[in-house]
Amino acid sequence: MNALVLNAPALEVPNQPENLKMIHENFWPQVVGLQKVRIFKDLVKDMEGEALQWRKWYGDPNAETCELPRAHKDLNLFYRMLLLRAMRPDRLSNALTQYVREALGEDFIEQPSFDLMKSYNESTSETPFFFVLFPGEDPTPMVEKIGRQLNKTAADRTFTNISMGQGQEKIAEDCLTDSAKHGKWIMLQNVHLMINWMKGFERKLEIAVEEDCHADFRVFISSEPPPLPSMEIIPESILQNSLKIANEAPQNLRANLRRAFSKFDNDNFERAKTHKEKEYKAILFGLCMYHSLILGRKKFGAQGWSRNYNFNDGDLTICGEVLHNYLEKYDKVPYADLQYVYGSIMYGGHITDDLDRRCNNTYLMKLIKPEILQQMQLTMTAGFKSPDPMKFDREKYAGYIETHLPVEIPQMFGLHPNAEIGYLTN
């Protein structure tokens, strides 16, 4: 395990043999250092004797699954990871994923869609919810949604949402006291802007909870993480007593698509039955695929987007509402209008680079079009088609994501295979 974590290079490194020059010179000390592990004691000698096979393995785009040269073809996955750590660090994360899947199971690999109601069921009036904010993430719609389910809404003044800033201190304190006494909900957003006030709020919260607190009372707090680990924004007692929620956007395409589709519950599908149900289901699935693809491009850095854009779940859900409204209003599906609203107003409103805008609009032209009703390809590579909306309900769509989406590769985004080397290595 030390060899995997430390990847210690050899202190005395012999010259790299001519027939092994395909290995990057920066990796050669790690290859020699790997000979400290008993099973690799003759690694350099074996590599010289099978140089052509090692060249093939070293250059394979999927080295974690490619067959190893004869002398090491029977290595188990753990020892294969040591080779990857030394020579192909860009493929190590994939091998680690495979190793965890085999050792612990799929639950430790796949990121399920976040369900705030499950967290709510674990809470009490004495346990605040603390949301760690990430770019493009807004917990407000989730809180408002479960609030409606539990009859806590802004309309009947049982739910108050306060965006913290100068002048909001007294309002927040009075609302906190009233909410605790009468069993209301209060949400305090962006408290990282009020570092000095948080010291007094800590005591106010303790008093509100201890003095005749209603069982239905809940407080939701959101804050960005501190710029530096040494900085303290939130008082320690609040963090210790809170249910801490870090709902960061996932990195892989399947988790992104699963998460995007989860934003549309059965009520959305029931509502669509009154107007063009078939078109709604097909286009909505294409919209979720589009959302997942443009989020997935962010991990490729400058090769994905020239600049960093905070596309978020709010863009997706509003686009879903736009789809409902357009299908209800028009006899024929206005595909061009949907492309324009999504690409130039909703998602396009984030984009400031002309080439990024062209890329974004190209995705929409490929996905939001009449052919989506006829099982067309939804990625830039074959293997994942739009399901037949006449045969699929919401549950079948969710299962289709789990069973039919291929293993993610850069080509699915329309990128060159080499696009993933940088971020995988990092």
ZIKAWO-V720186 format. One record per pair of residues at least 12 apart in sequence whose C-alpha atoms are under 10 Angstrom apart, sorted by the first residue. I is the first residue (numbers start at 0). J is the second residue. D is the distance in whole Angstrom. If there is no record, write none. Layout:
I|J|D + I|J|D
//
This chain:
0|77|9 + 0|78|10 + 0|81|9 + 1|81|10 + 2|29|10 + 2|32|9 + 2|33|7 + 2|35|9 + 2|36|8 + 2|78|10 + 2|80|10 + 2|81|7 + 2|82|10 + 2|84|9 + 2|85|9 + 3|33|10 + 3|77|9 + 3|78|9 + 3|80|7 + 3|81|6 + 3|82|9 + 3|83|9 + 3|84|7 + 3|85|9 + 3|91|10 + 4|81|9 + 4|84|9 + 5|84|9 + 6|28|10 + 6|29|6 + 6|30|9 + 6|32|8 + 6|33|8 + 6|81|8 + 6|82|10 + 6|84|7 + 6|85|7 + 7|28|8 + 7|29|6 + 7|30|9 + 7|31|10 + 7|32|6 + 7|33|8 + 7|35|10 + 7|85|9 + 8|25|10 + 8|26|9 + 8|27|8 + 8|28|5 + 8|29|4 + 8|30|7 + 8|31|7 + 8|32|5 + 8|33|8 + 8|34|10 + 8|35|10 + 8|85|9 + 9|27|9 + 9|28|5 + 9|29|6 + 9|30|8 + 9|31|6 + 9|32|4 + 9|33|8 + 9|34|9 + 9|35|9 + 10|28|8 + 10|29|10 + 10|31|9 + 10|32|8 + 11|28|8 + 11|31|9 + 11|32|9 + 12|27|8 + 12|28|6 + 12|29|9 + 12|30|10 + 12|31|7 + 12|32|8 + 13|27|9 + 13|28|9 + 13|31|8 + 14|27|9 + 14|28|10 + 15|27|7 + 15|28|9 + 15|31|10 + 15|43|9 + 16|43|9 + 16|46|10 + 16|47|7 + 16|50|10 + 17|47|9 + 17|50|10 + 18|46|9 + 18|47|7 + 18|48|9 + 18|49|9 + 18|50|6 + 18|51|8 + 18|53|10 + 18|54|9 + 19|43|9 + 19|46|8 + 19|47|7 + 19|49|10 + 19|50|6 + 19|51|9 + 19|53|8 + 19|54|8 + 20|50|10 + 20|54|9 + 21|50|10 + 21|53|9 + 21|54|7 + 21|55|10 + 21|57|8 + 21|58|9 + 22|53|9 + 22|54|8 + 22|57|7 + 22|58|9 + 22|86|7 + 22|87|9 + 23|86|8 + 23|87|10 + 25|85|10 + 25|86|9 + 26|84|9 + 26|85|6 + 26|86|6 + 26|87|9 + 26|88|10 + 27|43|10 + 27|85|8 + 27|86|8 + 28|85|9 + 28|86|10 + 29|81|10 + 29|82|9 + 29|84|9 + 29|85|5 + 29|86|8 + 30|42|8 + 30|43|8 + 30|81|9 + 30|82|8 + 30|83|10 + 30|84|9 + 30|85|6 + 30|86|7 + 31|43|7 + 31|85|9 + 32|85|9 + 33|81|8 + 33|82|8 + 33|84|10 + 33|85|8 + 36|78|10 + 36|81|10 + 38|71|9 + 38|74|9 + 38|78|9 + 39|71|9 + 39|78|9 + 39|81|10 + 39|82|9 + 42|70|9 + 42|71|9 + 45|68|9 + 45|69|9 + 45|70|7 + 45|71|9 + 46|68|9 + 46|70|9 + 46|71|10 + 48|70|10 + 49|68|7 + 49|69|8 + 49|70|8 + 50|68|9 + 51|68|9 + 52|66|9 + 52|67|8 + 52|68|5 + 52|69|8 + 53|66|10 + 53|67|7 + 53|68|6 + 53|69|10 + 54|68|10 + 55|67|9 + 55|68|9 + 56|68|8 + 56|87|10 + 57|82|10 + 57|83|9 + 57|86|8 + 57|87|7 + 58|87|9 + 59|87|10 + 60|87|10 + 60|89|10 + 60|90|8 + 60|416|8 + 60|417|8 + 60|420|9 + 61|87|10 + 61|89|10 + 61|90|7 + 61|93|9 + 61|94|10 + 62|79|9 + 62|82|10 + 62|83|8 + 62|86|10 + 62|87|8 + 62|89|9 + 62|90|7 + 62|91|9 + 62|93|10 + 62|94|9 + 63|76|9 + 63|79|7 + 63|80|8 + 63|82|9 + 63|83|7 + 63|87|9 + 63|89|10 + 63|90|6 + 63|91|7 + 63|92|9 + 63|93|7 + 63|94|6 + 63|95|9 + 63|97|9 + 64|76|9 + 64|79|9 + 64|90|10 + 64|93|9 + 64|94|8 + 64|97|10 + 67|79|9 + 76|94|8 + 76|95|9 + 76|97|9 + 76|98|7 + 76|101|10 + 77|94|9 + 77|95|9 + 77|98|7 + 79|91|9 + 79|94|8 + 80|92|9 + 80|93|10 + 80|94|6 + 80|95|7 + 80|98|9 + 87|420|10 + 87|423|10 + 87|424|8 + 88|420|9 + 88|423|8 + 88|424|6 + 88|425|9 + 89|419|8 + 89|420|6 + 89|421|7 + 89|422|8 + 89|423|5 + 89|424|4 + 89|425|8 + 90|419|10 + 90|420|8 + 90|423|7 + 90|424|8 + 91|423|8 + 91|424|8 + 92|423|7 + 92|424|9 + 93|423|9 + 95|108|10 + 96|108|7 + 96|109|10 + 109|249|10 + 109|251|9 + 109|253|9 + 109|254|7 + 110|248|10 + 110|249|7 + 110|250|10 + 110|251|9 + 110|253|9 + 110|254|6 + 110|255|9 + 110|257|9 + 110|258|9 + 111|249|10 + 111|254|7 + 111|255|10 + 111|257|8 + 111|258|7 + 111|261|10 + 112|246|10 + 112|249|10 + 112|254|8 + 112|255|9 + 112|256|10 + 112|257|7 + 112|258|5 + 112|259|9 + 112|260|9 + 112|261|7 + 112|262|9 + 113|141|10 + 113|244|10 + 113|245|10 + 113|246|7 + 113|247|10 + 113|258|8 + 113|261|9 + 113|262|10 + 114|141|9 + 114|145|10 + 114|261|9 + 115|138|9 + 115|141|7 + 115|142|8 + 115|144|9 + 115|145|8 + 115|244|9 + 116|141|9 + 116|142|9 + 116|144|10 + 116|145|7 + 116|146|10 + 116|148|10 + 118|242|8 + 118|243|10 + 118|244|9 + 119|142|10 + 119|145|9 + 119|217|9 + 119|242|9 + 121|242|9 + 122|217|9 + 122|241|9 + 122|242|7 + 123|214|7 + 123|215|8 + 123|216|8 + 123|217|7 + 123|218|10 + 123|242|10 + 124|179|8 + 124|182|9 + 124|184|10 + 124|207|10 + 124|208|7 + 124|212|7 + 124|213|7 + 124|214|6 + 124|215|6 + 124|216|5 + 124|217|5 + 124|218|8 + 125|179|10 + 125|204|9 + 125|205|9 + 125|207|9 + 125|208|6 + 125|209|8 + 125|212|8 + 125|213|10 + 125|214|9 + 125|216|8 + 125|217|8 + 125|218|9 + 125|240|8 + 125|241|8 + 126|208|9 + 126|216|10 + 126|217|8 + 126|218|8 + 126|219|9 + 126|237|9 + 126|238|10 + 126|239|9 + 126|240|6 + 126|241|5 + 126|242|6 + 126|243|10 + 127|186|10 + 127|204|9 + 127|216|10 + 127|217|6 + 127|218|5 + 127|219|6 + 127|220|7 + 127|237|8 + 127|238|9 + 127|239|10 + 127|240|7 + 127|241|5 + 127|242|6 + 127|243|9 + 128|186|9 + 128|217|8 + 128|218|6 + 128|219|5 + 128|220|6 + 128|221|8 + 128|237|10 + 128|238|9 + 128|240|9 + 128|241|6 + 128|242|5 + 128|243|6 + 128|244|7 + 129|186|10 + 129|187|10 + 129|188|10 + 129|218|9 + 129|219|6 + 129|220|5 + 129|221|6 + 129|222|8 + 129|237|9 + 129|238|7 + 129|240|9 + 129|241|6 + 129|242|6 + 129|243|5 + 129|244|6 + 129|245|9 + 130|188|9 + 130|189|10 + 130|219|8 + 130|220|6 + 130|221|5 + 130|222|6 + 130|223|8 + 130|224|10 + 130|241|9 + 130|242|8 + 130|243|6 + 130|244|5 + 130|245|6 + 130|246|8 + 131|189|10 + 131|220|9 + 131|221|6 + 131|222|5 + 131|223|6 + 131|224|6 + 131|243|7 + 131|244|6 + 131|245|5 + 131|246|7 + 131|247|9 + 132|188|10 + 132|189|8 + 132|221|7 + 132|222|6 + 132|223|5 + 132|224|7 + 132|244|9 + 132|245|7 + 132|246|8 + 132|247|8 + 133|222|9 + 133|223|7 + 133|224|8 + 133|245|8 + 133|246|8 + 133|247|6 + 133|248|8 + 133|309|10 + 134|223|9 + 134|247|8 + 134|248|9 + 134|307|10 + 134|308|9 + 134|309|6 + 134|310|8 + 134|311|8 + 135|247|9 + 135|248|8 + 135|308|8 + 135|309|5 + 135|310|6 + 135|311|4 + 135|312|7 + 135|313|9 + 135|314|10 + 136|245|10 + 136|246|8 + 136|247|7 + 136|248|7 + 136|309|8 + 136|310|9 + 136|311|6 + 136|312|7 + 136|313|8 + 137|188|10 + 137|221|9 + 137|246|9 + 137|311|8 + 137|312|8 + 137|313|8 + 138|188|9 + 138|219|10 + 138|220|10 + 138|221|8 + 138|244|10 + 138|245|10 + 138|246|8 + 138|312|10 + 138|313|10 + 139|160|9 + 139|186|8 + 139|188|9 + 139|219|9 + 139|221|9 + 139|313|10 + 140|312|9 + 140|313|8 + 140|316|10 + 141|262|9 + 142|158|10 + 142|160|10 + 142|184|10 + 142|186|9 + 142|219|8 + 143|158|8 + 143|160|9 + 143|186|10 + 146|158|8 + 146|184|8 + 149|215|10 + 150|183|10 + 151|182|10 + 151|183|7 + 151|184|7 + 151|185|10 + 151|215|10 + 152|183|9 + 152|184|9 + 153|184|9 + 153|185|10 + 156|178|10 + 156|183|8 + 156|184|9 + 157|178|8 + 157|181|9 + 157|182|8 + 157|183|5 + 157|184|6 + 157|185|8 + 157|216|10 + 158|174|10 + 158|178|8 + 158|182|10 + 158|183|6 + 158|184|5 + 158|185|6 + 158|186|8 + 158|216|10 + 158|217|9 + 158|218|10 + 159|171|9 + 159|174|8 + 159|175|9 + 159|178|9 + 159|183|8 + 159|184|6 + 159|185|5 + 159|186|6 + 159|187|9 + 159|218|10 + 160|174|10 + 160|184|9 + 160|185|6 + 160|186|5 + 160|187|6 + 160|188|8 + 160|219|9 + 161|174|9 + 161|185|8 + 161|186|6 + 161|187|5 + 161|188|6 + 161|189|9 + 161|190|10 + 161|220|10 + 162|186|8 + 162|187|6 + 162|188|5 + 162|189|6 + 162|190|8 + 162|192|10 + 162|221|10 + 163|186|10 + 163|187|6 + 163|188|6 + 163|189|6 + 163|190|6 + 163|191|9 + 163|192|7 + 163|193|7 + 163|221|10 + 164|188|9 + 164|189|8 + 164|190|8 + 164|191|10 + 164|192|7 + 164|193|7 + 165|192|9 + 165|193|8 + 167|187|10 + 167|193|10 + 168|193|9 + 168|196|7 + 168|197|10 + 168|199|10 + 168|200|9 + 171|185|9 + 171|186|9 + 171|187|8 + 171|200|9 + 172|199|10 + 172|200|7 + 172|203|7 + 172|204|9 + 172|207|10 + 173|203|10 + 174|186|10 + 175|187|10 + 175|200|10 + 175|203|8 + 175|204|8 + 175|207|7 + 175|208|10 + 175|216|9 + 175|217|10 + 175|218|8 + 176|203|8 + 176|204|8 + 176|206|9 + 176|207|6 + 176|208|9 + 176|210|10 + 176|212|9 + 177|207|9 + 177|212|10 + 177|216|10 + 178|207|9 + 178|212|9 + 178|213|8 + 178|215|9 + 178|216|6 + 178|217|8 + 178|218|9 + 179|204|9 + 179|206|10 + 179|207|6 + 179|208|7 + 179|209|10 + 179|210|9 + 179|211|8 + 179|212|5 + 179|213|6 + 179|214|9 + 179|215|8 + 179|216|5 + 179|217|8 + 179|218|9 + 180|207|8 + 180|208|9 + 180|210|8 + 180|211|6 + 180|212|5 + 180|213|6 + 180|214|9 + 180|215|10 + 180|216|8 + 181|211|9 + 181|212|8 + 181|213|6 + 181|214|9 + 181|215|8 + 181|216|7 + 182|212|8 + 182|213|5 + 182|214|6 + 182|215|5 + 182|216|4 + 182|217|8 + 183|213|8 + 183|214|9 + 183|215|7 + 183|216|5 + 183|217|7 + 183|218|9 + 184|215|8 + 184|216|6 + 184|217|5 + 184|218|6 + 184|219|8 + 185|216|8 + 185|217|7 + 185|218|5 + 185|219|6 + 185|220|9 + 186|217|8 + 186|218|6 + 186|219|4 + 186|220|6 + 186|221|8 + 187|218|8 + 187|219|6 + 187|220|5 + 187|221|6 + 187|222|9 + 188|219|8 + 188|220|6 + 188|221|5 + 188|222|7 + 188|223|10 + 189|220|8 + 189|221|5 + 189|222|5 + 189|223|7 + 190|220|7 + 190|221|6 + 190|222|5 + 190|223|8 + 190|232|8 + 190|233|8 + 191|221|8 + 191|222|5 + 191|223|6 + 191|224|8 + 191|225|8 + 191|231|10 + 191|232|6 + 191|233|8 + 192|222|8 + 192|223|9 + 192|232|9 + 193|222|10 + 193|232|8 + 193|233|9 + 194|231|8 + 194|232|6 + 194|233|7 + 194|234|9 + 195|232|9 + 195|233|10 + 197|232|8 + 197|233|7 + 197|234|7 + 197|237|10 + 198|232|9 + 198|233|8 + 198|234|7 + 198|235|10 + 199|234|10 + 200|234|9 + 200|237|10 + 201|233|9 + 201|234|7 + 201|235|9 + 201|236|8 + 201|237|7 + 202|236|10 + 202|237|10 + 204|218|9 + 204|237|9 + 205|236|9 + 205|237|9 + 218|241|10 + 219|241|9 + 219|242|10 + 220|237|10 + 220|241|9 + 220|243|10 + 221|243|10 + 221|244|9 + 248|294|9 + 248|295|10 + 248|311|9 + 248|312|9 + 249|291|10 + 249|294|9 + 249|295|9 + 250|291|10 + 250|294|8 + 250|295|6 + 250|296|9 + 250|297|9 + 250|298|7 + 251|291|9 + 251|292|10 + 251|294|9 + 251|295|7 + 251|296|10 + 251|298|9 + 251|406|10 + 251|407|7 + 251|408|10 + 252|288|9 + 252|290|10 + 252|291|6 + 252|292|7 + 252|293|10 + 252|294|8 + 252|295|6 + 252|296|9 + 252|404|9 + 252|405|10 + 252|406|9 + 252|407|7 + 252|408|9 + 252|411|9 + 252|412|10 + 253|288|10 + 253|291|8 + 253|292|10 + 253|295|10 + 253|400|7 + 253|401|7 + 253|403|10 + 253|404|7 + 253|405|9 + 253|406|9 + 253|407|8 + 254|291|9 + 254|295|10 + 254|400|9 + 254|401|9 + 255|287|9 + 255|288|9 + 255|290|8 + 255|291|5 + 255|292|8 + 255|294|8 + 255|295|8 + 256|284|9 + 256|286|10 + 256|287|6 + 256|288|6 + 256|289|9 + 256|290|8 + 256|291|5 + 256|292|8 + 256|294|10 + 256|295|10 + 256|397|9 + 256|400|7 + 256|401|10 + 256|404|10 + 257|287|9 + 257|288|10 + 257|291|9 + 257|396|10 + 257|397|7 + 257|398|10 + 257|400|7 + 257|401|8 + 258|287|9 + 258|291|9 + 258|312|9 + 259|284|9 + 259|286|9 + 259|287|6 + 259|288|8 + 259|289|10 + 259|290|7 + 259|291|7 + 259|311|10 + 259|312|7 + 259|315|8 + 259|316|9 + 260|283|8 + 260|284|7 + 260|286|9 + 260|287|6 + 260|288|9 + 260|290|10 + 260|291|10 + 260|315|10 + 260|316|10 + 260|393|9 + 260|396|9 + 260|397|7 + 260|400|9 + 261|287|10 + 261|393|10 + 261|397|8 + 262|287|9 + 262|312|8 + 262|313|10 + 262|315|8 + 262|316|7 + 262|319|9 + 263|283|9 + 263|287|10 + 263|315|10 + 263|316|8 + 263|319|8 + 263|393|9 + 264|393|8 + 264|394|10 + 265|392|9 + 265|393|7 + 265|394|9 + 267|279|10 + 267|280|10 + 267|319|9 + 267|320|9 + 267|323|9 + 267|393|10 + 268|280|8 + 268|283|10 + 268|392|8 + 268|393|7 + 269|393|10 + 270|323|8 + 271|322|10 + 271|323|7 + 271|324|10 + 271|326|9 + 271|327|9 + 273|326|10 + 273|327|8 + 274|323|8 + 274|324|10 + 274|325|10 + 274|326|6 + 274|327|6 + 274|328|9 + 274|329|10 + 274|330|9 + 275|323|9 + 275|326|7 + 275|327|8 + 275|329|10 + 275|330|9 + 275|331|9 + 275|332|9 + 276|323|10 + 276|326|9 + 276|388|8 + 276|389|9 + 277|372|8 + 277|387|9 + 277|388|5 + 277|389|6 + 277|390|10 + 277|391|9 + 278|322|10 + 278|326|8 + 278|332|8 + 278|369|9 + 278|371|9 + 278|372|7 + 278|388|8 + 278|389|10 + 279|319|9 + 279|322|7 + 279|323|7 + 279|325|10 + 279|326|7 + 279|332|10 + 279|372|10 + 279|388|9 + 280|372|9 + 280|386|9 + 280|387|9 + 280|388|6 + 280|389|9 + 280|391|9 + 280|392|8 + 280|393|8 + 280|396|9 + 281|367|9 + 281|369|10 + 281|370|10 + 281|371|6 + 281|372|6 + 281|373|9 + 281|374|9 + 281|385|7 + 281|386|7 + 281|387|8 + 281|388|6 + 281|389|9 + 281|391|10 + 281|396|10 + 282|319|9 + 282|322|8 + 282|332|10 + 282|334|9 + 282|337|10 + 282|366|8 + 282|367|6 + 282|368|8 + 282|369|9 + 282|371|7 + 282|372|8 + 282|385|9 + 282|388|10 + 283|315|10 + 283|318|9 + 283|319|7 + 283|322|8 + 283|323|10 + 283|367|9 + 284|366|10 + 284|367|10 + 284|371|9 + 284|377|9 + 284|385|8 + 284|386|9 + 284|388|10 + 284|396|8 + 284|397|10 + 285|363|9 + 285|365|10 + 285|366|6 + 285|367|6 + 285|368|9 + 285|371|7 + 285|372|10 + 285|377|7 + 285|384|10 + 285|385|7 + 286|315|8 + 286|318|8 + 286|319|8 + 286|322|10 + 286|341|9 + 286|363|8 + 286|366|8 + 286|367|7 + 287|315|8 + 287|316|10 + 287|318|10 + 287|319|9 + 288|362|10 + 288|366|8 + 288|377|7 + 288|378|8 + 288|385|10 + 289|315|10 + 289|359|9 + 289|362|7 + 289|363|7 + 289|365|9 + 289|366|7 + 289|367|9 + 289|377|9 + 289|378|9 + 290|310|8 + 290|311|9 + 290|312|9 + 290|314|9 + 290|315|7 + 290|346|9 + 290|362|10 + 290|363|10 + 291|315|10 + 291|412|10 + 292|359|10 + 292|362|8 + 292|377|10 + 292|378|9 + 292|411|8 + 292|412|6 + 292|413|10 + 293|308|10 + 293|310|8 + 293|346|10 + 293|358|9 + 293|359|7 + 293|362|8 + 293|412|8 + 294|308|9 + 294|309|9 + 294|310|7 + 294|311|9 + 295|409|10 + 295|412|8 + 296|409|9 + 296|412|7 + 296|413|10 + 296|414|9 + 297|309|10 + 297|310|10 + 298|418|10 + 298|419|9 + 298|421|10 + 298|422|7 + 298|423|9 + 299|409|9 + 299|414|9 + 299|418|7 + 299|419|6 + 299|420|9 + 299|421|8 + 299|422|6 + 299|423|9 + 300|418|9 + 300|419|10 + 300|421|9 + 300|422|8 + 301|418|10 + 302|414|8 + 302|415|10 + 302|418|7 + 302|419|9 + 302|421|10 + 303|355|9 + 303|358|10 + 303|409|10 + 303|412|9 + 303|413|10 + 303|414|8 + 303|418|8 + 304|350|10 + 304|352|9 + 304|354|9 + 304|355|6 + 304|356|10 + 304|358|9 + 304|359|10 + 305|350|10 + 305|351|9 + 305|352|7 + 305|353|10 + 305|354|8 + 305|355|7 + 306|350|8 + 306|351|8 + 306|352|7 + 306|355|8 + 307|349|9 + 307|350|9 + 307|351|10 + 308|346|9 + 308|347|10 + 308|348|10 + 308|349|6 + 308|350|7 + 308|351|9 + 309|346|9 + 309|349|7 + 309|350|9 + 310|345|9 + 310|346|7 + 310|347|9 + 310|348|10 + 310|349|7 + 310|350|9 + 311|346|9 + 313|345|9 + 313|346|10 + 314|341|9 + 314|344|10 + 314|345|6 + 314|346|6 + 314|347|10 + 314|348|10 + 315|341|9 + 315|345|9 + 315|346|8 + 317|341|10 + 317|345|8 + 318|337|9 + 318|340|8 + 318|341|7 + 318|345|7 + 318|346|9 + 321|337|8 + 321|340|8 + 321|341|9 + 322|334|10 + 322|337|7 + 322|340|10 + 322|341|10 + 325|337|8 + 332|368|9 + 332|369|8 + 333|367|10 + 333|368|9 + 333|369|10 + 334|363|10 + 334|364|9 + 334|367|6 + 334|368|6 + 334|369|8 + 335|363|10 + 335|364|9 + 335|367|8 + 335|368|8 + 337|363|9 + 337|364|10 + 337|367|8 + 337|368|9 + 338|360|7 + 338|361|10 + 338|362|9 + 338|363|6 + 338|364|7 + 338|366|9 + 338|367|7 + 338|368|9 + 339|360|8 + 339|363|9 + 339|364|10 + 341|359|9 + 341|360|9 + 341|363|8 + 341|367|10 + 342|356|8 + 342|357|9 + 342|358|10 + 342|359|7 + 342|360|6 + 342|361|9 + 342|362|9 + 342|363|7 + 342|364|10 + 343|356|8 + 343|359|9 + 343|360|8 + 346|359|8 + 346|360|10 + 347|359|8 + 347|360|8 + 362|377|10 + 362|378|9 + 362|379|10 + 362|412|9 + 362|413|10 + 365|377|8 + 365|378|9 + 365|379|9 + 366|378|9 + 366|385|10 + 370|385|9 + 371|384|9 + 371|385|6 + 371|386|9 + 371|387|9 + 371|388|10 + 372|385|7 + 372|386|8 + 372|387|7 + 372|388|7 + 372|389|9 + 373|385|7 + 373|386|8 + 373|387|7 + 373|388|9 + 374|386|6 + 374|387|6 + 374|388|9 + 375|387|10 + 377|404|10 + 377|411|9 + 378|404|10 + 378|405|10 + 378|410|8 + 378|411|5 + 378|412|7 + 378|413|8 + 379|409|9 + 379|410|6 + 379|411|5 + 379|412|6 + 379|413|5 + 379|414|9 + 380|405|10 + 380|408|9 + 380|409|10 + 380|410|6 + 380|411|5 + 380|412|8 + 380|413|8 + 381|405|9 + 381|410|10 + 381|411|8 + 382|403|8 + 382|404|7 + 382|405|7 + 382|406|10 + 382|411|10 + 383|399|10 + 383|400|9 + 383|403|6 + 383|404|6 + 383|405|7 + 383|411|10 + 384|403|9 + 384|404|9 + 385|399|10 + 386|399|8
//
